[in-house]
């Protein structure tokens, strides 16, 4: 007797994982394949599923999202966990991205073009280290995204460390411009200052969790 039958679950349909076509999935397939887990990405024509978020990952995204929204100029906007259609075989999902507000096409939009994105941010998780440190930044750079942040956890302090990169348009690769602990301060892609030690705090009455 199966465990499903013993638990009264024998009537539930078995989920069938999608079988990729011989040439691999395309970026448009992400909007058509039924039953995909949330935040599925497409890398080199293959589906990539993500693990459940840690509290550090969630809190870091919230801190950066709030701070960037608060400080971005009017012609820019900020989203969490939206995909970028880099090409027909790659549609990664940065944890946070800053983009031209004019790129919004409607409430049902599921992706942005790389030429509309100014900054892609990846908060590194244990299961995504290689993708976030090597694969995805290389692909963002090749697609021309001008700024990239990689965020790692200082496990001793439990605080984010932000590695800031800028695109060299001649080589289509990123160069490291700064490593920020405790406080991030940069002028690109706009003037930004973030208190990284605020990652564990709730927003205050003033609504400002990013600055003292």
Order of alpha helices (4+ residues) and beta strands (2+ residues): alpha-beta-beta-alpha-beta-beta-beta-beta-beta-alpha-beta-beta-beta-beta-beta
